[in-house]
Amino acid sequence: MVHSKRPVRAVSSYPLQPWTTGSTHVSLPHSFTPMREYVTAVLGVAALTIACWLLTPLTGYGAISLIFLLGVLLAGMVLDRGPVLLVAALSALSWNFLFIPPLFTLHIEKFEDGLTFATYFIVAITVGSLTAQLKAREHLAAQIQVAHESERLRKTLLDCVSHELKTPLAAIGAASQELVRAAPNVQDAQQLQQLASEIHDGSRRLNRVVNNLLDMNRLESGVIRPKQEWCDVRELLQSAIEIERESINGLEVRLDVPDDIPLALVDHTLIEQALAKLLANAASHAPSRLPIEIDAEYKEDQLIISVSDRGPGLPIELAERVFEKFYRGDNHKTGGLGLGLSIARGFVEAHGGKLTAGNRDGGGARFIIRLPVRVTDENALEANS
């Protein structure tokens, strides 16, 4: 399907690309399965032993203990307590059997070698145990941080949703109640129109909240799969403008698209929604007398679309924060969950593209979408249809 008047053949979609946002992210330490950790411990000691065997002519067998001890320390940074203790024991036995005279026996001939071995074994076990404990504490601290972040996001979500749902519901309730009371005797058509308009605005606001929550859930659950089709770029931008016609609230939107821009292979719905959210954001910051500007061009195998306003612009330090979930700037107008820009970036990144924010010359913010796309012209499509 093509969002123009030209019929085309069906095309396959690109695979989903990983999606991220600028929101706070905490990574838990990497962990292996228990059996894999023990196997890793044995193989690590074997590899270290071979390396030490080759180094012995240069260092002597006494210095080899320090290399084995370093191996125990490194193992404690990546393995759990049990495998680390196994590394400590195996390295001590390997050092004794292969490096301390007499070789290839567990017998230690010299008293000083025996004392060194005993000291090494105690130190290795202690170091391995301590590093494993530190790793466990780091893991616990990361889990606590994740829990705190989850609780913060949950509270923010509840606060935003409760406000965003209660406000339009109250408006709808009050308007509908007044409509029921006044309808039998009302003679003023303008009053009826005003009440109906309040109900419409409230339902539209509710619909936006619900759609944003659903879109965010789809992105975070990884079910977004772009269904790409040949799209007329100008028609794509115009349809996004129509979606936000009411929220733009009479603002002029200037569209600058070259006449020779080729058809692009994208998911029309996802990019349309991303553009609509950028438009809604621009409308919330643009002065009423100045237009919003949308530019598009195809350059270096990328479709580049920018949405610009003449509002106060963005502080440099907020260029990434604006894409965080639930983030709303100090000058943001009342309303909204702070999800629009985060969702827009998610839809763009699902195409393997990038959405960035910055300031334009002369004042105002500019959001730029860069999409790596396949393109073609109308004649090629018509010839193959």
Buried (B, 14 or more C-beta within 10 A) or exposed (E): EBBBEBEBEEEEBBEBBEBEBBBEEBEEEEEBEEEEBBEBBEEBBEEBBEEBEEEBEEEEBEEBBEBBBEBBBBBBEBBBBEBBBBBBBBBBBBBBBBBBEEEEEEEBEEEEBBEBBEEBBEBBBEBBBEBBEEBEEEBEEBEEEBEEBEEEBEEBBEEBBEEBBEBBBEBBEBBBEBBEEBEEEEEEEEBBEBBEEBBEBBBEBBEBBEEBBEBBEBBEEEEBBBEBBBBBBBBBBBBBBEBBEEBBEEBEBEEEBEEEBBBBBBBBBBBBBBBBBBBBBBBBBBEEEBBBBBBBBBEEEBBBBBBBBBBBBBEEEBBBBBBBBBBBBEEBEEBBBBBBBBBBBBBBBBBBBBBBBBBBEEEBBBBBBBBBBBBBEBEBBEEEE
